[in-house]
Amino acid sequence: MNMKTYRIVKEAAKLKSPCKECTSIEEGERIGEILKATLEKSNDGVGLAANQIGIHKKVCLVNVKKPILLINPRIVSKFDKFYYKEGCLSFPGEYVITERFKNIMVAADNYKHPIQFTCDTPEDTLECACIQHEIDHLNGILMFDRTSPLAMPTAADLLIRGLKNGK
């Protein structure tokens, strides 16, 4: 198969628009193949949303324990907040502490029933946070938008940091 090469979008403004829904499972599966090939080339990512490669459709792929393709996904239930350090292929080298949920239920057009994700192990926690991160991308929400107020540096933190750095 001769597949066009897609590049990761690294401009926040291009990622802030919500994606359109796929009109068919087949369309989502075709996009899923592109996401899988692109994610495999990245070497360090565990998830990718279609808009991160310039396709503005609601499709994402998460590959922590096994590949999970979600077509037109939506979180239908969530509870038990936690804080998680996240990175993003669109913003290499940048990390933020986000507020996520330990238990989520996700409905997607390519699954008959909602799928449950929980944080029972460190691997499950990564998968659960990644699912939320990728669905956020599809809705035009970036990890920076989920930064917890508790993780934001206070004026005192900035002053102490400045003093330590001789400024």
Sequence and secondary structure as in RCSB ss.txt:
>XXXX:A:sequence
MNMKTYRIVKEAAKLKSPCKECTSIEEGERIGEILKATLEKSNDGVGLAANQIGIHKKVCLVNVKKPILLINPRI
VSKFDKFYYKEGCLSFPGEYVITERFKNIMVAADNYKHPIQFTCDTPEDTLECACIQHEIDHLNGILMFDRTSPL
AMPTAADLLIRGLKNGK
>XXXX:A:secstr
           HHHHSS  B  SSHHHHHHHHHHHHHHHHHHSS SEEEGGGGT  BSEEEEESSSEEEEES EE
EEEEEEEEEEE  TTSTT  EEEEEEEEEEEE TTSSS EEEE SSHHHHHHHHHHHHHHHHHTT  GGGGB GG
GS  HHHHHHHHHHTT 
